[in-house]
Amino acid sequence: MKKNRYSRKLLCLTTVFALVATTLTACGKDKNDTSVTITNVSYDPTREFYEEYNALFESIYKAQHGTDIHVIQSHGGSGAQARSVVEGCNADVVTLALEHDISLIERTGLIREGWIDEFELDSAPYTSTIIFLVRSGNEKNITDWDDLTAEGVEVITPDPKSSGGACWNFLAAWSYGREHYASEQEIEAFVKKIYDNVTVMDTGSRGATTTFVENGKGDVLIAWENEAITILQNYPDSYELITPSVSILAQPSVAIVDDNADANHTQEISHEYLQYLYSDEAQRLIGKYGYRPTNESILQEYSEQFDLDLKLYTIEDYGGWDAVYAQYFDDEAVFDRIMDY
């Protein structure tokens, strides 16, 4: 695999095109039209969920307030999406793969301090974890992380430099190493063997899924649990979901981009949009799309879909995201050493 850095600049094209279309439409609308548009900048695997959630919220909001609302979606690698907001993408809200990506925006002043406490459960209305997706028959007999180091096994996973999901993938593999090796050096050597087998490293999780499913590359995809569940639903005879012995609790985060929402006069509606993710109706929709509801009783309704006994490390086990980036993902940290950057 060619080892190079991906560009860190991603234009928010989905948002730009949609905003242009909205602006053109608005030029001809009745002056009494009070409809509102907000933009949700999100990460790759949430596309389908937010398509249905947005329609639900638009309907609920119209019924409650008598006002039409239109939600524009933008998707890409979580880290790249965060940088697009910093560089000017006019997001009212962000729903990204990890807390660190929102903290990156916060440091610019676009998001106010304390955002993590604005909504319940550290502003994480759903969770997920990291599992494997293999082709039907599991020819390489992949059952756990150590099988990904075997000679001839082709691994597909995105790049942590641009993808939040890829950061979770890396930490899930490292968590297995913690269970089986005595030193950080041994864990690093183990994880390096996995990445030596990576044949394609896309910029985002959805790109990695496309590489594995549509392009037929690789023997195993390291994937979000929800992404793998969706693939199984769409191709029930073509793939198998493999749950490893240990993984990590992935906690996607949400926040209002306060500077933009204030300028767009959408602060209140943006808050309602994110708060409704905690409603029972939205939590069941979350479960439908393979995410783990944070409402425990609703999570139990989907207990057959998830392995609720899987041992999960947490980001707190690693000292929080600042410590994680300093040790693993910053320039010249562990990931760069592994990849020989």
C-alpha positions in Angstrom: 0.0 0.0 0.0 1.3 3.4 -0.9 1.8 5.3 2.4 1.0 9.0 1.9 -0.9 11.7 3.7 -4.4 12.6 2.6 -5.3 16.2 2.2 -6.8 17.7 5.3 -8.9 20.2 3.4 -12.4 19.1 2.4 -14.8 21.5 0.8 -18.3 21.2 2.1 -19.7 20.7 -1.4 -22.9 19.0 -0.3 -23.7 22.0 1.9 -22.6 24.6 -0.7 -24.8 23.1 -3.5 -27.8 22.7 -1.2 -27.4 26.3 0.2 -27.2 27.6 -3.4 -30.4 25.7 -4.3 -32.1 27.0 -1.1 -31.1 30.6 -1.9 -32.4 30.4 -5.4 -35.7 29.0 -4.2 -35.9 31.7 -1.5 -35.6 34.4 -4.2 -39.0 33.6 -5.5 -40.9 32.6 -2.4 -43.7 34.6 -0.8 -42.5 37.3 1.6 -44.7 35.8 4.3 -43.0 32.4 4.0 -41.4 31.8 7.4 -39.7 28.5 6.6 -36.3 28.0 8.2 -33.2 26.1 6.9 -30.5 24.6 9.1 -27.4 22.6 8.1 -26.2 19.5 9.9 -22.6 18.7 9.1 -22.1 15.0 10.0 -19.8 12.0 9.4 -20.1 9.3 6.8 -22.3 6.5 8.2 -25.1 8.7 9.5 -26.5 9.5 6.0 -29.4 7.2 6.0 -30.3 7.7 9.7 -30.4 11.5 9.3 -32.4 11.3 6.1 -35.2 9.7 8.1 -34.6 11.6 11.3 -34.7 15.0 9.4 -38.1 14.1 7.8 -39.4 13.1 11.3 -38.1 16.3 12.9 -39.4 18.5 10.1 -42.9 16.9 10.6 -42.9 17.3 14.4 -41.6 20.8 14.3 -44.3 21.8 11.7 -47.0 20.3 13.9 -45.8 22.0 17.1 -44.8 25.4 15.7 -46.6 25.8 12.4 -43.4 26.6 10.7 -41.7 24.7 7.9 -38.1 23.6 8.5 -35.6 22.2 6.0 -32.5 20.3 7.2 -29.6 20.2 4.9 -27.1 17.3 5.3 -23.4 17.2 4.7 -21.3 14.0 5.1 -17.7 13.0 5.0 -14.9 11.8 7.2 -15.5 13.2 10.7 -12.1 14.9 11.0 -12.3 16.4 7.6 -15.9 17.6 8.3 -14.7 19.4 11.5 -12.0 21.1 9.5 -14.5 22.2 6.8 -16.6 24.0 9.5 -13.4 25.7 10.8 -12.7 26.8 7.3 -16.1 28.3 6.7 -18.7 25.6 6.1 -21.9 27.3 7.5 -23.1 24.5 9.8 -25.8 25.2 12.4 -25.1 21.9 14.1 -22.5 19.2 13.9 -23.1 15.5 14.6 -19.6 14.1 14.4 -17.9 10.7 15.2 -16.0 11.8 18.3 -15.8 14.5 20.9 -12.3 15.6 19.8 -13.6 16.7 16.4 -16.1 19.0 18.0 -13.4 20.3 20.4 -11.3 21.2 17.4 -14.1 23.6 16.3 -14.6 24.8 19.9 -11.0 26.0 20.0 -11.7 28.4 17.2 -14.5 30.0 19.1 -17.2 28.8 16.8 -18.6 26.6 19.5 -18.9 27.9 23.1 -17.2 26.2 26.0 -19.3 23.8 27.9 -21.0 22.4 24.8 -20.5 18.8 26.1 -22.8 19.6 29.0 -25.6 21.2 26.8 -27.3 17.8 26.2 -27.6 14.6 28.2 -24.8 12.0 28.5 -22.0 14.3 27.4 -24.0 15.3 24.3 -23.8 11.8 23.0 -27.4 10.7 22.1 -26.3 7.3 20.7 -23.3 5.0 20.8 -21.8 2.3 18.7 -18.7 0.0 18.7 -16.2 -1.4 16.2 -16.6 -4.9 14.7 -15.6 -6.8 11.6 -17.5 -7.4 8.3 -16.3 -10.4 6.3 -17.6 -12.1 3.1 -20.0 -15.0 3.4 -18.2 -18.2 4.3 -15.4 -16.2 6.1 -12.7 -17.9 4.0 -9.9 -16.5 6.1 -11.5 -17.7 9.4 -11.4 -14.3 11.0 -12.8 -14.4 14.6 -10.7 -11.8 16.5 -8.1 -9.0 16.2 -5.1 -11.3 16.0 -6.5 -13.0 12.9 -6.0 -9.6 11.1 -2.3 -10.0 11.4 -2.1 -13.3 9.5 -0.2 -13.4 6.2 -2.4 -12.9 3.2 -5.3 -11.3 5.1 -6.3 -8.0 3.4 -7.7 -5.4 5.8 -9.8 -2.4 4.8 -10.0 0.5 7.3 -10.1 4.3 6.8 -7.3 6.8 7.8 -7.3 8.2 11.3 -5.9 11.5 9.9 -9.3 12.3 8.3 -11.8 9.8 9.8 -13.2 9.7 13.3 -14.4 6.2 12.8 -10.8 5.2 11.9 -9.6 6.6 15.3 -12.2 4.3 17.0 -10.9 1.4 14.8 -7.4 2.0 15.9 -8.3 2.2 19.6 -10.4 -0.9 19.4 -7.4 -2.8 18.0 -5.2 -1.3 20.7 -7.7 -2.4 23.4 -7.3 -6.0 22.3 -3.5 -5.5 22.6 -4.0 -4.3 26.2 -5.7 -7.6 26.9 -2.9 -9.7 25.5 0.4 -7.9 25.7 2.5 -6.7 28.7 4.0 -3.5 27.3 3.2 -0.6 25.0 6.0 -1.6 22.7 4.5 -5.1 22.2 1.0 -3.6 21.6 2.4 -1.2 19.0 4.2 -4.1 17.2 0.9 -6.0 17.2 -1.2 -3.1 15.9 1.5 -2.4 13.2 1.0 -6.0 11.9 -2.6 -5.2 11.4 -1.9 -2.0 9.5 0.8 -3.7 7.4 -2.1 -5.8 6.1 -4.2 -2.8 5.2 -4.5 -2.7 1.4 -6.8 0.4 1.0 -7.1 3.3 3.5 -9.9 5.6 2.5 -10.5 9.1 4.0 -13.8 8.1 5.6 -15.8 5.2 6.9 -18.3 5.2 4.1 -15.5 5.2 1.5 -14.0 2.2 3.2 -17.4 0.4 3.1 -17.7 1.2 -0.6 -14.2 -0.2 -1.2 -15.1 -3.4 0.6 -18.7 -3.9 -0.6 -19.0 -2.3 -4.0 -15.4 -2.6 -5.2 -14.9 -6.1 -3.7 -11.5 -5.2 -2.1 -10.2 -6.9 1.0 -11.1 -9.9 3.2 -12.3 -7.9 6.2 -13.6 -4.5 6.9 -13.0 -2.9 10.3 -16.4 -1.1 10.6 -18.8 0.8 12.7 -21.3 -1.8 14.1 -24.2 0.2 12.7 -22.6 0.3 9.2 -22.1 -3.5 9.3 -25.7 -4.1 10.4 -26.9 -2.0 7.5 -24.9 -4.0 5.1 -26.2 -7.3 6.5 -29.8 -6.0 6.1 -29.2 -5.0 2.5 -27.1 -8.1 1.5 -28.1 -10.9 4.0 -26.5 -13.7 2.0 -23.2 -11.9 1.1 -21.6 -10.9 4.4 -21.1 -11.9 8.0 -20.7 -9.7 11.0 -17.9 -10.9 13.3 -17.9 -9.5 16.9 -14.3 -9.6 18.3 -13.6 -10.5 22.0 -12.9 -6.8 22.9 -13.7 -3.5 21.3 -14.3 0.1 22.3 -17.4 2.2 23.2 -17.7 4.7 20.4 -19.5 7.8 21.4 -20.4 10.2 18.6 -21.0 13.7 19.8 -23.4 16.5 18.8 -23.2 20.3 19.3 -24.6 23.6 18.1 -22.1 25.7 16.1 -23.0 28.7 18.2 -21.3 31.4 16.1 -23.2 30.3 12.9 -26.5 29.6 14.7 -26.4 33.1 16.2 -25.7 34.7 12.8 -28.3 32.5 11.1 -30.9 33.1 13.9 -31.3 29.4 14.3 -30.0 28.9 17.9 -33.3 27.8 19.3 -34.3 25.5 16.5 -30.9 24.0 16.4 -31.2 23.2 20.1 -34.6 21.5 19.5 -33.2 19.6 16.6 -30.4 18.0 18.7 -32.6 17.6 21.9 -35.2 15.6 19.9 -32.5 12.9 19.3 -33.2 11.9 23.0 -36.9 11.4 22.4 -38.3 7.9 22.5 -39.3 8.1 18.8 -35.8 9.2 17.8 -34.2 6.6 20.0 -36.1 3.8 18.3 -35.1 5.3 14.9 -31.5 5.2 16.2 -31.9 1.5 17.0 -33.4 0.9 13.6 -30.3 2.2 11.9 -28.0 0.0 14.0 -26.8 2.6 16.5 -27.1 1.8 20.2 -29.8 3.9 21.9 -28.7 5.6 25.1 -32.1 5.1 26.5 -31.5 1.8 28.3 -35.1 0.5 28.1 -35.2 1.2 24.3 -31.7 -0.4 23.9 -33.1 -3.6 25.4 -35.8 -3.6 22.7 -32.9 -4.1 20.2 -31.0 -6.6 22.4 -31.0 -9.3 19.7 -29.3 -6.9 17.3 -26.3 -6.1 19.6 -23.9 -8.1 21.7 -24.5 -6.3 25.0 -22.0 -8.5 26.8 -19.0 -7.4 24.6 -16.1 -6.1 26.6 -15.8 -2.4 25.7 -13.0 -0.1 26.6 -13.8 3.6 26.9 -12.0 6.8 25.9 -11.6 7.5 29.6 -9.5 4.3 29.8 -7.0 6.2 27.6 -7.1 9.4 29.5 -9.4 11.4 27.2 -9.1 12.6 23.7 -6.4 15.1 24.3 -4.2 12.4 25.7 -5.2 10.0 22.9 -4.3 12.4 20.1 -1.0 13.4 21.7 0.0 9.7 22.1 -1.5 8.1 19.0 -2.7 10.5 16.2 -0.7 13.8 16.3 2.2 14.1 13.8 5.1 11.8 14.7 2.9 10.0 17.3 2.3 6.2 17.3 0.1 6.0 14.2 2.8 7.9 12.1 5.5 5.5 13.4 3.4 2.5 12.5 2.8 3.8 9.0 6.5 4.9 8.6 5.4 8.5 8.0 
